[in-house]
Every structure is written in C-alpha cells, then in structure tokens.
C-alpha cells in the first residue's frame, strides 16, 4: 500500500471534498476534524512500524513521471523526516480545533486551505526527487498566503505580500541551484543519487548560497527574518501555529536534507558565517523580545532566537549538535505552537493581544494559567520539560565544535527566561484588570486542544530517547557523509601534491 501517497493526498482530497458541502460552518469544521484525525491515525502505523536500526529510506515509492527530463514521483522517509510527518499531522488537528469558533466567515474555504497545506507539508518531508520537492515547497505558499491574507488581522495584506515575496525570491534562487546540480549530476533529480556525487568546490559554494537563500528565509535566520513577526501577528491563530509548528522547520530541514549531504565541502567551508548568523539570531531575537508589547509579536521574535539554536546545533556538524537541533525543532513546534494556541484562546475572549491590557488572569482563569505556566517553563528549557534536552544537546555539540559560539549562545538561555517569565508575570499576576473579570473559563474543546501538548512536553522531557532513537542512525550517517567527504577531498589534495 502506498502509505506516503495516502498521507499526502488524503488531506488534499479531504479539503477538496468540502467544495461539495453546504456552507454551514458546523458541518465543514466537523468534516475537517474527521479528515485531520484520520490523517493522524494513518501516520501512527508508520511511526510504530519504522525500523530505527537503519539509515535507509523506508516506505519508498517510485514511479516514472516526466521521463524526458528524468523526473520521478519518488517518496521515502528516514529517521529524521518521520518525526516531522507526525508533527505535521498532530499540529493540523490542533489547528482545526482552535479554529472551531473563531473562524465563522468563509469557513469552508479556510478548512480547504488548511487541509491542502497539510498535504503539501507532508509532501515536502517525503519527497526524494528534487523536482517533486520543489513542487510541494511552492505549493505550500498558496494556502498559507490565503490563510493569512483572508482571515488575518487588519494589516494582513502587508504581512502576506511580505511573506510571499521573501519566500518566492528565495525559492527561485533555490531552483537555480537545483538546475545546476541536475546538470552537474548528469541530468538527475534523485536526491539520494545527488548526495552520492562529488562536485567541484566552487560549484558547491555557489549552490550552497543559492540554497541558503531559500532555507534561511524559511528558518528564518537573521537578517532575513523580518517577515516572520508580521506574519505571526496578522495570521489567525491556526496560521500562527502552522507557521511556528511546521513551516519554519522546513528551512532547517532543507539544510539537513540537501546542503549537508550534497554539498559537504561547502558546508564545512561556510561554518564560521553560519555559526555567526546563528549566534546573532539567538541574542538579537531574545533582546527584541524584551521590547515587545504584543504577546504574539513577543513569541514570534522568540522563534527567531530559538531557531538560532537550531541552526547552531545543525552547523556544529557532530552527533550531539545535529540530534539536539532536530529534537529542538520538534520541541519548538510543540511549545511555540502551544503558546500561540493559548494566546489565541484568550484573544478570542478579549480581542486584544496587548500585554498591558492583562493582569491577574490567574485569579480568573486558573486552569489556563496552569497550562500557560507549563508552556512557559518548557520555552525556557526547565529540566524535565522537552525544551531542556534539545538545548542541552545543542550546546554540548556547539562546545565540542566551537566553544566561543556556545558561550555566547548560552546567554540566550538567560535572556529567554527573562522575557518569558516577564510575560507570564505581567499577564497572570498582579492586580486584576477590571475588564477581565467576566472572562469564561476554558471549555472542554480548548482543554482537549492543550492537554496533548502538556503530555508531550513532559514525556519528551523525561524520556527523550522516545524520539532520539529514531534519529541516532540517520544522524550518524549524515555526520559520516559530511566529514567523510572532507577527508576524501583532503586525501585527493595530498595525493596531487606528491611529485
């Protein structure tokens, strides 16, 4: 059974099926919930049947597509991508639930866009043909553009156009890099084949920066991060959760899947600028958080800082750094997604995200305060939560690779605790704002939306091997690919120097 194709096209077909339903929001959102739940159920067998002892791609599918250009419909997942497929399915279910009451206008079109976006995101993580990957990569733009542009805030058009232009320019430059590799490898888009070829160093450097244009924007790395706070601030809650939970992970995933294994010598040569940009993002993002007055904007800038940790671990190019980087991507998707969910729930009641408008919320919504406290502590990396182990592995890997950058990055942890605890204190403690006394407590749907994230935060924090077991072999193979290529090149250079 072509399981990966089912995961890609089932939500797409489910979204398109909404076209044939009446426009009643109750019916549309119920169908969307059923489709997203079935998608999550379809992922679980893959998760449990996955062989953790091999780095080879599993559940592979390959069919001829455009034979004249040697383009194939090729899918497969390894220990890295399987986690992102599961994360995508989970986040989509939560996005459907959190939009249950907040999306009333054009609900049919909203859930269509959300489900089609889910299929495209899963396709990105499963594609083993570069052309197919690019199709899914670009396909994500359209539904995300609509989700922000149609259901976003008052400045949604500005945020949407900025998001679209940043992403489109980066994607076009990546396409140039893909074509260069295609020609250099003898007209092949096969990602695994491309990773096994040796390319001239100058070509690797050129393609590395062409790929950087697309992946750095998606992460987003400093200084091409400015679209993210605007997009988060104007997007509906589900849009912010999808952005934080999945979409911005695709930039780091691109580095993992393409830049490191296909361009290993260029990757090693560009370590210093990549580590510098990562450290700047960590410190800059954290400092800017301290100046924010809007809850969503604060959490958006915190994503810039946290994703700086991700790229720091990624370009440490060792087992601990890469494992921590991937684990932190999953953790960030869960924790920051949870924060946006919680902010969306209180915004639906107050219609303001200004921090100054709150105060004493713990006295009015104690259960909500408890949930938010868990998410806050996970965001600052408290031991026992999922945020701790990812940051610990990243810093361990960074210390082994470049101690100076690790020391500077560690200051981001202090700043992170500062702005997150400051946010919590301003919202939940102190005198009760009189305008908040009539707020309704969390309902059952909202509790069921947040509860799975609390369980995952503690489960991963207490037993991180549940996810790390998937990563070890695949990450080990990736490290060998990068460093093996460097050693091979050094050997060839030494031989050529012998008279």
N, C-alpha and C positions, 0 to 999 in steps of 0.2 A: 504494500500500500504506500503511495507517495505521501508520506506523513507531512513533509515540509511544505509541499504544494498545498495540502489541505490547510496548514497553518497560515499560509499566505493568502489564499483565495477565499477561504471560508468567511472571514470578516468582510472582505470586499464584496462578495456576493450577498452577505447578510445586510450590508449597508445599502447596496443597490435594491434589495428587496423592499426597502422602506418606501421606494417610489410607488409601490402598488398598494400602500396602506392609506387609510384616511388620515387627515391631518390632526387628529386628536392626539395631544401630547401624551396622554396616559398610555395609549396603545403603542405609539412609536417608541417611547423610552422602555416599555416592557420588552418589546422585541429586541431592542438594542442590548438590554441587560442579558437576555437569554443568549443572544449571539456571543457576547463577550464572555459569558460564563462557560459556554460550550468551548470556546477557543481556549480558555484556561484549562479546561478538562482535557482537551486534545494535547496540550503541552505536557501535562503531568506524566503520561506514559513514556514520552521521550526522556524526560528528566530521570525517571526511575530505571529505564532500560539502558541508559547511557553507560558505555564501558569507560571507566575512569583510568584504565591502565594503558591507554594508547593515545598518541597524539594525532592519529589519523582521523580524517573527516568521516563522520558516521551519518547514517540515514541518507546516503547520497542518491541523487537523481541526476541523470544527464540525458538530454535529448538534443538532436540537431535542431537548430532554429534558423539561422541565416547562413547556409553552407558556403555561399560565395565569399563571405567575409570571415569564415571560421568562427562564427558566433554560436554558442551553445546555451541552452537553458540548463544550467548546472547549479545544483544546490547541495549543501552539506553543512554540518556543524561539528565543531570540536569542543574541547572543554572550556574554551573562552566564550564562544558565541552562544552556547546552550543556556548560559546564565542570563544573557541579555534577552533571549527569546522568552524565557519565563518572566523576567521583569516586565517586558512589554505587555504580555498578556495580563499580568496582575494589575499594572497601572491602568490599563484600559478599563477594567471592571470598576476600579475605584473612581475613574473619571465619569463613567456612566452614572454611578450612584450619587456623586457630589453634584451632578448637574440636574438631578431629578426634579427639583422645584425651581432652581434658578434660571433654567432655560425653558421658557414658555413660548417665546416668539420664534417661529421657523424651527421648531424642534426637530421636524423630520430631516431638514437639511443639515442641522447640527450633528445629529447622530450618524447620518450618512457620512459626513466628513470625518468624524471620529473613527468610524469603523474602517473606512478606506485607508485612513492614515495608519491604523494598526497593521493592516496587511502590508503596506509599503515598508513600515519599520521592520517587521519580521523579515521581509524580503532582503533588506539591507544586511541583516545579520546572517542570512543563509546563503547569499549569492556566492558562487565560486567562479563565475565568469565576470570579467571586469565590465563588459558592456551591460550585462544584466544588472550588476551592482549599480552602475550609473543610472540606469532606468529607474530603479527603485529609489535611489538617492534623490533624483529630481522629482519623482512622483510624490514624495513627502511634502514638497513645497506647496503644492496646490491646496490640499485640505488644511494645512497649517495656516496658510495665507487667509483662507476663508474663515477659519475659526477665530483668528484674531481680528480680521477686518470686518466681519459681520457682527460678531457677538461680543466684541471688545468694548473698552471704555471710550470716553469722549475723544481721546487723541489716537484712536485705533488706526486711522488711515496712515498717519505719520509713522507709527510703530511698525505697521505691516509693510509699508513700502521700504522702510529702512531694513527690516529683516529680510525682505525679498531680495533687495539689491546686494546686500552684503553676501548673502548665501549664493546668489546667482553668479556674481563675479568670481567668487572662489570656486564654484563648481565648473565654470567654463575653463578656468586655468587648470583645474584637475583633469578635465577632458583632454587638454593639450598634452598633459603628462601621460595619460593613458594611451593616447595615439602614438607618442614617442616610444613607449615600451612595446606596444603592439608591433611596430615596425622593427624595432631592435631585436625582438624575440622571434622574428620570422613569421609575423602575422598571426599572433595568438593572443587571445584574451583570457586564457586559462590562468587563473590566479596561482594555482599550485605550480604550474609549469613556469610561470614568470618568476616565482620565488626560487626556482632551482637554476636560474641562468645567471651568468656573470656579465655585468655591463661595465663599460668604461666609466672611470671615476667621474669625469666631467659630466657625462650623461646622468649618472646617479645624482649628482649635486643639483643639476637643473631640474630633474623630475622631483627630487625631494622638496624643493621650494615651490614647485607648482602644486604638489600635493599639500604642502603646508598651507597654501592659500585657502584651500577648501576646509581642511581639517582644523586649522587654528581658529577660523571663523566659527566653526560649529562648536568648538570646545566650551566657551570661547576663550582664547588666550589674549592677554594684553599685547598690543593696544587695539586689537580688532574686536573688542568685547562690547562696544558701546550700544550695539543693537539689543543686547540681552535685557538690561534693566527696563528699557522702553517696552519691549515685547512682553515681559513679565507683568509690568504694571498695567498695561492696557488689555491683556488677554483675559478671557473669562477664567474662572478657577480651573476648569479642566484643561484649558490651553496652557496655563502656567505649570500644572502638574505634568503634562506630557512633555513640555519643554525641559523642565528640570529632571524629570524621571528618566526620560529616554533620549530625546533628540540631541541634547548637548553631549551625551555619551558617545554619539556616533563619530565625533571628531577624534576623540581618543581611540576609539575602536579602529578608525581608519589608519592612525599611526601604527597600531598593533598589527593589523592585518596586512598592510601594504608597505608602509615606509620602512619598518624594521626588517622584515624578512626579504623584501625585494630590493631594497636599497641599503644594505648593511654598512658598506664603507662610508657612504654619505652620512648615514645616521651617526656613526662614530665620529666623523669629522665635524659634525654640527652640534655636538653635545654641549659645548660651552654656551652658544647663543640660546639653545633650547632650555638649558637649566637657568640661565639668567632671566629669560622671559617667564619661566615658571615661578621663580622666587619673587619677581616683581608683582606678578598676579596675586600671589599669596598675601604679600604685605599691603599692596595697594588696595586690593579688594576689601581686606579687613579694615583698613583705615577709613575708607569711604563709607563703610557700614556705620561707623560711629557718627557720621554726619547726617544720616538719613532720618526723615520724619515720617515716612510712609512705610508701613510694615512690609508690603510686598517688595518695595524697592530695596529695603534692607536685606531681605532674604535673597533677592536677585543678585546683589553685589556679593553676598556671602558665597553664592555659587561660583563667582569668578575666583574667589580665594580658595575654595575647596577644590575646584578643578585645577588650580595651580598645583596643589598637592598631587593630583592625579598625574599630571604631565611630569612633575618632578620625579615621581617613582618610576614612571614609564621610561624616562631617559636616564635613569640610573643604570639601566641595562644589566641588571642582575636579578636573580630569582626572587629575593625578598622585595625589591622595589617594584617589579612587574606584578607579582602576586598582590602586593598591597595596593597598587594602582587599580587593578581590575576589581578587587574587592571593594575599594573605596568608591568606585563608580557605582556599584550595586548599592552600597550603603548610602551614598549621596542621593541616588534615585529614590530610595525609601524614605530617608529622613527629610530631605528638602521637599519631596512630594507631599509628605505628611504635613509639613509646616504650611505649604500652600493650601492644602485641603482645609486645615484648621482655620487659617486666615479667611478663606472663602466662606466658611460656615458662619463666622462671626460677622463678616461683611454683609452677608445676606440679611442679618438681623439689624445692623446699624447703618449700613450704606456709607461707611467711611473706613478708610484704612489709616487715617492719621493717628499716630501713636498718642499724641496729646489729647485725643478725644476719649481715651480709655483711662482706666484706673479702678482698682478694687474689684476687678472682674472675678477674682477667686471667691468672693463672697456671694456672687450672683450665680455663677456657673462653675461650681467646684469640680464637677467631673471633667468639664472642658479644661479647666486649669490643670488637672492631673495629666490629661493627655498631652497638653502643650508642654508641661514640665518634662515628660519623658522625651519628647521630640527635641526639646532644648538641650537636655543633657547628652543625648545622642549626637547632636550637632557639635557640641564642644568636645566630644571624644571622651566622655566619662568611662572609666574601666567598667566592664560589664555590659556596655552597650556596643552596638555594631561599629560605631564611629571610631572607637578606640583602637581596635585591632588593625583596621586599614591604615590609619595614620601611623601607628607604631611600625608596621612593616615598611611603609614608605620611608619614614625617617631612618630606619635601620638600613635599608638599601641605599639611601642617599648618603649616609655616613660612610658606608663602605666605598662608595664611588667618589664623592666629593664632599668632605666633611664641612667645608666652609658654607656651601649652599644649604646643607642640612641645618646648620646652626642658625642661619638667617631665617630659614623656613620655620623653624621651631617657634620663633616669635609670633608667627601667625596663629599658633595654638593659644597663646596668651591673649592676643587681640580677639580671637574668636570667642573665648569665654567672656571677655569684656562686653562685646556688643550683644551677644545672645542673652546673657544674664541681665544686662541693662534693659533689653527689650522686654524680657519677662517681668522684671520689677515694675516697669512703667505701666504695663498692661494689667497685671493681676494684683498688685499690691497697692498700698496707699489708700487714700480716701476714695470712696465710691462716687463715680461720676453720676450725678442725678439722672441724666438721660439714659442710663443703662439699667436702671432698677427693674424695668419691665421686660427684660430680655428673657426669651423662652429657653429652657434647658435643652441639651442635646436630645434629639429624638432617636428612636431605635435605628432608623436608617443611617444616621450620622455616626452612631456608636459602632454599628457594624462596618462602616467605612474605615474608621480609625483603628479599631481593635486589631485587625490582622497586622497592621504596621507595628503596633506595640509588641505583639508576639514575635515578629521577625526581628525587631531591634534587639530584643533580649536573647532570642535563640541564636542569632549570629554572634552576638557579643559573648555569650557563654560558650558556644560550640562553633567557632569559625571554621573548623575542618569540614563542616557540612558543605561549605562552598569551596574551600581551599582544595579539597580532594579532587574536585573537577579540574582545577587549574594546574596542579603541580606538573603533570607530564607535558601538557601542551605548552606551558610557560618554559619548562626546561628545554623543550625542543626549540622554542623561539630564541632563547638565550644562546643555544648552540649554533643556530643559524647565523645570528648576528656576529658573535665572536669567532665562529669558525671561518666565516668569510674574511674577517680581518686577518686572521692567522694565515689563511691561504694566500691572501694578497701579499702579506709580508714575506712569505716563503718564495713567491714568484719574484718579488723585487730582489731578494737576496740572491737567487739563482742568476738573475740577469746581471747582477753586479760582479759575478765571478768571471775573471778574464779567461 
